[in-house]
Each structure stands twice: as structure tokens, then as C-alpha cells.
Amino acid sequence: MREIERSGPSVEEALEAALAELGVSEQEAEVEVVQEARAGFLGLGAQEAIVRVRVPETRLEVDEGGLEEQAEIAADFLEELLRRMGIEATAEPRFEDGTMYVDLEGQGKAEAAILIGRHGRTLQSLQDLAGLVVAKRTGERCRVVIDVEDYRRRRRERLVALAREVARRVQRTRREEELEPMSAYERKVVHDAVAGIPGVTSVGRGEEPDRRVVIRPER
């Protein structure tokens, strides 16, 4: 059983930070609210919310066989979807560092840009659709990542660099900074990058699809 505690200005934000660090959904975890947030009086006696999140080790293990099945289902669905869109491409599964990817290959630069979309939003929509198909076929949450021309890796590298740059600036200025709206996957990348930097923390703010990460000094 893996267990962590995280704090935040609200139970929701503390929970999001904990789930992002563990890489699981709320349905896969046991959540305990240790402390509710309290505003205090004239700024005195304020306290953040604290949650304790537990995940059984079996939930954290990577089932490569199950991921391969999910990847095959996702690949078949995406190839048919792209064919109907008039885009000739193949969907190739690959397993790397404990993550199963499905790479869309063979399309031209212009078509690749369309599939990726602004800030990867179209790519995320394709992944969401594939996830719904996988969930319907297998009865399990999809854990496969869809990618086009290595966009995910390049975007991840940029997000990690941005998160570290902002976090170090927050270290110096002691003033929080809010990043642009991101998908849940990208917010997790930022949370993970900030977690390794002392003196700062990250929380989520806002509602989907405009939810974003706020990096602020640790209290």
C-alpha cells in the first residue's frame, strides 16, 4: 500500500495534487480528508486542507499484457477513424518506460498538425475517444497514450523546462504564478516537475477545460 498526504487551499486541490503524484484516478484510490480548509479570522489561524490518499500496490503495477490489448483496440479504432476522415495513417503500439503508446504514422506535415491541434487539444480529443472505446470493450480505464510525430515527448520536455523555470522564479520572488490552461495529463507533468524542487508546491485552479496549475511558495 502506497500512501501520501498533500495539502492545498481546498480539499479538491489537495486531492488533485496527490492523485497527480501517484498517477491514478480518484476511483483507483482510497481518500481520507485529514483536515478541512479554514479561512481564519483576519488572516490568523488559517489552515489548508489536508488529504491522505492510499493506493494498493496491485493498482500501481503495470500490466503489460493488458496494456497491449488496450493498445490494439485503440490502434484499430484510430486507423478506421482516420480513414473515414480521409487521412492515410497507421497506428503503431509501442511500450516504453512502463507506458504504452500508440503512434500515428504516415500522415503528411499538414495532416499531422491538424491531428495535434493547438496545444495538443485535437490529439487529446482523439485519445479521449480511443479511451472511451477501450473502456467499453474491456471494462477498464484506458492507460494508453496516443501520440503524433513524437509530440508528447517534445511537449513534455517543454512543460518540464517551463515548470522548473517558473518554480525557481517563485523560489526567489515568493509570489505565486499561474500557468496556462492544460489537460489533466499535462498538469500531471507540471506537478511532477515541481515536486522535485524545494520550497515550492503546485496546485490546480479553475474548472475544465480552463483548469490550470498554480506554482506557489510552500507554506
KEBAKOL-994986 format. One record per residue: x negated, y, z negated of N, C-alpha, C in turn; residue in three letters. Coordinates in steps of 0.1 Angstrom, whole numbers, padded with zeros to 4 digits, always signed. Last residue first. Example, Ala and Ser with C-alpha at 12.3 -4.5 7.8 and 13.67 -1.06 7.14 Angstrom:
// residues 2
-0128-0022-0071-0137-0011-0071-0129+0000-0079ser -0132-0057-0078-0123-0045-0078-0132-0033-0078ala 
***
This chain:
// residues 219
-0042+0268-0023-0040+0275-0035-0044+0267-0047arg -0060+0273+0008-0055+0263-0002-0053+0271-0016glu -0049+0295+0033-0058+0291+0023-0052+0282+0013pro -0034+0280+0063-0035+0290+0053-0044+0286+0042arg -0018+0276+0094-0030+0273+0086-0032+0284+0076ile +0011+0262+0106+0006+0274+0099-0007+0269+0091val +0025+0250+0136+0016+0248+0124+0011+0261+0119val +0060+0250+0146+0045+0252+0148+0038+0250+0135arg +0089+0246+0165+0082+0243+0153+0067+0244+0156arg +0106+0249+0186+0097+0260+0183+0089+0258+0170asp +0127+0232+0192+0114+0229+0198+0104+0240+0195pro +0125+0226+0157+0123+0221+0170+0132+0229+0180glu +0119+0254+0134+0127+0242+0139+0123+0239+0153glu +0094+0263+0110+0103+0265+0121+0110+0252+0125gly +0062+0249+0103+0072+0260+0100+0081+0261+0113arg +0039+0228+0084+0048+0231+0096+0058+0242+0092gly +0006+0235+0072+0020+0231+0070+0028+0234+0083val -0027+0230+0060-0018+0233+0071-0004+0227+0068ser -0054+0245+0042-0044+0235+0044-0035+0239+0055thr -0088+0251+0030-0076+0255+0038-0067+0243+0039val -0109+0241+0015-0104+0255+0012-0092+0259+0020gly -0126+0221+0039-0123+0225+0026-0118+0239+0025pro -0114+0202+0065-0121+0215+0062-0117+0220+0049ile -0099+0180+0073-0113+0178+0070-0121+0191+0067gly -0074+0190+0080-0075+0182+0068-0090+0180+0064ala -0075+0201+0105-0076+0210+0094-0079+0202+0081val -0072+0178+0121-0084+0186+0122-0086+0195+0110ala -0046+0169+0113-0058+0160+0111-0071+0168+0112asp -0030+0191+0122-0031+0187+0108-0043+0179+0105his -0035+0188+0150-0040+0200+0143-0041+0197+0128val -0023+0164+0156-0037+0166+0159-0043+0178+0151val +0003+0170+0148-0005+0160+0140-0020+0161+0143lys +0010+0187+0168+0009+0192+0154+0001+0183+0145arg +0011+0170+0189+0001+0180+0189-0001+0186+0175glu +0034+0154+0182+0020+0148+0184+0009+0158+0183tyr +0054+0173+0181+0050+0166+0169+0036+0160+0170ala +0044+0202+0201+0051+0189+0199+0046+0183+0186ser +0043+0237+0191+0037+0224+0196+0046+0213+0194met +0040+0272+0192+0049+0260+0190+0042+0248+0197pro +0008+0285+0181+0019+0285+0190+0028+0273+0187glu +0001+0292+0145-0003+0288+0159+0010+0287+0168leu -0006+0316+0121+0004+0307+0127+0000+0304+0142glu -0027+0320+0093-0024+0322+0107-0015+0312+0112glu -0033+0336+0061-0027+0325+0069-0026+0330+0083glu -0063+0348+0048-0050+0351+0053-0045+0340+0062arg -0089+0346+0041-0079+0343+0031-0065+0347+0035arg -0111+0351+0058-0102+0362+0055-0092+0359+0044thr -0125+0326+0057-0132+0339+0055-0122+0350+0050arg -0106+0306+0062-0115+0305+0050-0121+0318+0047gln -0096+0315+0086-0087+0316+0074-0096+0314+0061val -0117+0308+0102-0114+0322+0100-0105+0324+0088arg -0116+0280+0099-0128+0287+0094-0125+0302+0092arg -0091+0276+0112-0093+0272+0098-0105+0279+0092ala -0096+0285+0138-0087+0292+0130-0089+0289+0116val -0115+0264+0146-0119+0279+0147-0110+0287+0138glu -0101+0241+0142-0113+0243+0134-0117+0258+0134arg -0080+0245+0161-0077+0243+0147-0089+0246+0138ala -0095+0246+0185-0087+0257+0181-0084+0256+0166leu -0106+0220+0186-0115+0231+0185-0108+0244+0180ala -0082+0205+0187-0091+0203+0176-0101+0215+0174val -0072+0214+0212-0065+0217+0199-0074+0215+0187leu -0092+0205+0230-0089+0220+0228-0082+0223+0215arg -0089+0177+0226-0102+0184+0223-0100+0199+0221glu -0062+0174+0235-0066+0171+0221-0079+0178+0217arg -0065+0180+0262-0056+0189+0253-0060+0187+0238arg -0081+0159+0270-0086+0172+0271-0078+0182+0262arg -0064+0137+0263-0077+0138+0257-0082+0153+0258arg -0041+0143+0279-0040+0142+0264-0054+0144+0258arg -0051+0142+0306-0046+0154+0300-0046+0154+0285tyr -0060+0122+0323-0067+0124+0310-0063+0137+0303asp -0040+0121+0343-0053+0127+0346-0061+0131+0333glu -0015+0117+0319-0018+0120+0334-0031+0127+0335val +0000+0094+0296-0010+0104+0300-0011+0105+0315asp +0018+0083+0268+0018+0085+0282+0008+0096+0286ile +0014+0060+0242+0011+0074+0246+0011+0074+0262val +0035+0040+0222+0027+0041+0234+0026+0056+0238val +0053+0032+0203+0040+0037+0198+0030+0039+0210arg +0087+0033+0197+0077+0032+0207+0064+0039+0202cys +0104+0013+0173+0099+0027+0177+0087+0025+0187arg +0123-0015+0185+0112-0009+0177+0109+0005+0182glu +0139-0028+0202+0145-0026+0189+0135-0019+0180gly +0132-0033+0229+0125-0040+0218+0131-0039+0204thr +0149-0017+0245+0146-0031+0249+0140-0039+0237arg +0152+0007+0231+0164+0000+0235+0161-0015+0238lys +0125+0015+0230+0133+0012+0217+0145+0004+0220ala +0119+0019+0257+0112+0008+0249+0120+0005+0236val +0136+0040+0263+0138+0027+0270+0131+0016+0262val +0126+0060+0246+0140+0055+0244+0142+0042+0251leu +0100+0062+0256+0102+0058+0243+0116+0053+0240gly +0105+0073+0281+0100+0060+0281+0101+0054+0267ala +0114+0098+0272+0123+0090+0279+0118+0075+0279leu +0091+0108+0260+0103+0106+0252+0113+0097+0259asp +0074+0109+0282+0071+0100+0271+0083+0097+0262gln +0087+0129+0296+0085+0116+0302+0082+0105+0291leu +0083+0150+0278+0096+0145+0281+0096+0132+0287ser +0055+0153+0279+0061+0148+0266+0076+0143+0268gln +0053+0162+0305+0047+0149+0301+0053+0144+0288leu +0065+0187+0301+0071+0177+0310+0066+0163+0307thr +0047+0199+0283+0061+0196+0279+0068+0186+0288arg +0021+0207+0286+0023+0193+0285+0038+0189+0282gly +0020+0234+0290+0016+0229+0277+0020+0214+0275his +0041+0229+0316+0035+0239+0308+0032+0234+0294arg +0034+0197+0333+0042+0208+0329+0035+0218+0320gly +0027+0171+0343+0022+0176+0330+0031+0187+0325ile +0040+0169+0367+0043+0159+0357+0038+0163+0343leu +0029+0191+0381+0043+0191+0378+0047+0181+0367ile +0003+0183+0382+0006+0195+0375+0021+0195+0371ala +0006+0161+0399+0001+0159+0385+0004+0171+0376ala +0013+0173+0422+0023+0165+0416+0019+0162+0401glu -0011+0186+0428+0001+0194+0426+0012+0186+0419ala -0029+0165+0431-0031+0175+0420-0018+0183+0418lys -0011+0134+0437-0019+0145+0440-0020+0155+0429gly -0012+0101+0420-0005+0113+0425-0015+0124+0428gln -0027+0081+0408-0024+0081+0422-0017+0093+0428gly -0013+0072+0376-0024+0074+0385-0019+0075+0399glu -0007+0075+0343+0000+0077+0356-0011+0081+0366leu -0015+0053+0317-0020+0064+0325-0012+0064+0339asp -0005+0046+0286-0001+0043+0299-0005+0055+0308val -0022+0034+0257-0019+0045+0266-0013+0039+0279tyr -0024+0025+0223-0020+0020+0237-0016+0032+0245met -0050+0027+0200-0038+0034+0206-0036+0028+0220thr -0074+0018+0190-0062+0015+0183-0049+0021+0188gly -0092+0026+0210-0093+0031+0196-0080+0029+0188asp -0071+0017+0236-0084+0024+0232-0083+0029+0218glu -0058+0000+0263-0058+0000+0249-0072+0007+0244phe -0036+0009+0290-0050+0006+0285-0049+0008+0270arg -0015+0005+0319-0017+0005+0305-0032+0003+0302pro -0007+0026+0346-0017+0016+0342-0019+0016+0327glu +0015+0031+0371+0014+0033+0356+0005+0022+0351ala +0011+0049+0402+0011+0037+0394+0009+0040+0379thr +0030+0068+0425+0021+0067+0414+0022+0053+0408ala +0046+0090+0445+0040+0077+0446+0029+0076+0435glu +0076+0105+0440+0062+0106+0437+0056+0092+0437ile +0103+0106+0442+0096+0108+0455+0081+0110+0452gly +0118+0100+0421+0115+0114+0422+0107+0117+0435met +0118+0073+0423+0131+0079+0426+0129+0095+0427arg +0092+0069+0415+0096+0065+0428+0109+0072+0432arg +0094+0076+0388+0086+0085+0397+0089+0081+0412leu +0110+0055+0378+0115+0069+0377+0107+0078+0387leu +0093+0033+0383+0106+0034+0390+0112+0048+0390glu +0072+0039+0366+0069+0038+0381+0083+0039+0389glu +0085+0040+0341+0079+0052+0347+0077+0051+0362leu +0093+0013+0337+0103+0023+0338+0097+0036+0345phe +0067+0000+0337+0078-0004+0347+0088+0007+0349asp +0056+0013+0315+0050+0014+0328+0060+0011+0339ala +0072+0004+0293+0071+0018+0297+0066+0020+0311ala +0068-0023+0294+0081-0018+0296+0081-0004+0300ile +0040-0023+0289+0045-0029+0301+0059-0024+0304glu +0039-0012+0263+0033-0005+0274+0038-0011+0288ala +0052-0031+0248+0058-0018+0249+0052-0011+0261gln +0034-0052+0250+0048-0054+0255+0054-0040+0257glu +0012-0040+0238+0011-0044+0252+0025-0046+0258glu +0021-0038+0212+0019-0026+0220+0018-0029+0234leu +0023-0065+0204+0035-0057+0205+0033-0044+0213gly -0005-0070+0205+0004-0078+0213+0017-0070+0215gly -0015-0053+0185-0019-0051+0199-0009-0058+0208glu -0005-0037+0160+0000-0050+0166-0003-0049+0181asp -0023-0024+0134-0020-0022+0149-0017-0036+0154val -0010-0016+0102-0018-0024+0111-0014-0023+0125glu +0007-0002+0087-0004+0006+0092-0013-0003+0102leu +0026-0019+0077+0031-0009+0087+0019-0002+0093arg +0011-0034+0060+0015-0040+0072+0020-0030+0082thr +0007-0016+0038-0004-0018+0047+0000-0025+0060glu +0034+0007+0033+0029-0007+0032+0018-0009+0042pro +0031+0039+0022+0033+0031+0034+0027+0017+0032val +0044+0067+0004+0038+0054+0004+0041+0046+0017arg +0041+0099-0008+0045+0091+0004+0037+0078+0003val +0053+0125-0028+0044+0113-0028+0049+0103-0017arg +0053+0160-0027+0059+0147-0024+0048+0137-0024val +0060+0191-0041+0050+0180-0040+0058+0167-0037ile +0064+0226-0036+0070+0213-0037+0059+0203-0035ala +0048+0251-0057+0050+0244-0044+0057+0231-0047glu +0059+0276-0079+0052+0263-0077+0057+0258-0064gln +0056+0306-0099+0060+0299-0087+0052+0286-0085ala +0049+0321-0121+0055+0308-0123+0060+0301-0111gly +0056+0352-0107+0050+0345-0117+0057+0331-0119leu +0069+0367-0088+0057+0361-0084+0050+0352-0094gly +0092+0374-0102+0082+0385-0099+0069+0379-0095leu +0095+0342-0110+0100+0355-0113+0090+0365-0111phe +0098+0313-0088+0093+0320-0099+0100+0334-0101gly +0105+0295-0068+0100+0308-0064+0094+0315-0076ala +0096+0261-0064+0103+0271-0073+0097+0285-0070arg +0101+0229-0050+0095+0242-0049+0103+0251-0058ala +0101+0198-0069+0108+0208-0060+0100+0221-0061glu +0080+0170-0071+0083+0184-0077+0090+0192-0066gln +0081+0145-0060+0075+0147-0073+0079+0160-0080val +0100+0126-0041+0098+0140-0044+0094+0142-0058val +0089+0100-0022+0093+0104-0036+0090+0118-0038glu +0094+0076+0004+0092+0090+0000+0097+0093-0014val +0080+0052+0023+0087+0054+0010+0084+0068+0005glu +0083+0050+0059+0076+0053+0047+0085+0053+0035ala +0095+0049+0083+0085+0039+0080+0079+0040+0067glu +0111+0071+0085+0117+0058+0084+0108+0047+0080gln +0092+0091+0090+0099+0091+0077+0105+0077+0074glu +0064+0077+0108+0077+0085+0107+0083+0083+0093ser +0028+0082+0105+0041+0074+0105+0053+0083+0105val +0003+0092+0100+0006+0088+0113+0018+0079+0114gly -0006+0104+0076-0005+0089+0077-0002+0084+0091leu -0005+0131+0083-0018+0125+0080-0018+0110+0080glu +0022+0133+0088+0013+0136+0099-0001+0129+0096ala +0033+0128+0063+0036+0119+0074+0026+0121+0086leu +0023+0151+0050+0020+0138+0045+0022+0127+0056ala +0035+0172+0064+0020+0172+0063+0016+0157+0059ala +0062+0167+0059+0057+0167+0073+0042+0165+0073glu +0064+0171+0032+0066+0157+0037+0060+0156+0051leu +0060+0198+0029+0051+0189+0023+0052+0175+0029ala +0082+0207+0044+0068+0209+0049+0058+0200+0042glu +0104+0198+0028+0102+0194+0042+0088+0195+0047glu +0100+0210+0003+0098+0196+0004+0096+0191+0019val +0080+0240+0008+0092+0233+0007+0090+0218+0008ser +0053+0247+0007+0063+0257+0002+0077+0251+0001pro +0036+0217-0004+0040+0227+0006+0050+0237+0000gly +0014+0189-0009+0023+0200-0014+0026+0209-0003ser +0011+0153-0011+0009+0165-0004+0019+0176-0009arg -0003+0122-0018+0005+0133-0023+0001+0145-0015glu -0003+0088-0006-0009+0101-0007+0001+0111-0013ile -0011+0053-0003-0002+0064-0010-0010+0077-0010glu -0007+0021+0010-0014+0034+0010-0005+0045+0005arg -0009-0012+0000+0000+0000+0000-0009+0012+0000met 
***
